[in-house]
Amino acid sequence: MEDLLHDLPEDFNGSATTPSTAHLFDTHADDVKLSDQDQDLLHTWVAKLLFLSKRAIPLYESARNRLG
């Protein structure tokens, strides 16, 4: 877990009391697509969090299902 947090980009410094929000499943047609680099970063983190959620923290599974 420490390695995951250490590798996060500097602008990922927020916190939350729950892994989901009221707008977790909302989609918007006008959303801006991620760059190829950001897509790779997102997929890497989703894979790491999937591993972590399956092995250590099942609470995050609903948020992970939406992102994956």
Helices and strands as residue ranges (DSSP letters): H 2-7, H 36-55, G 58-60, H 61-67
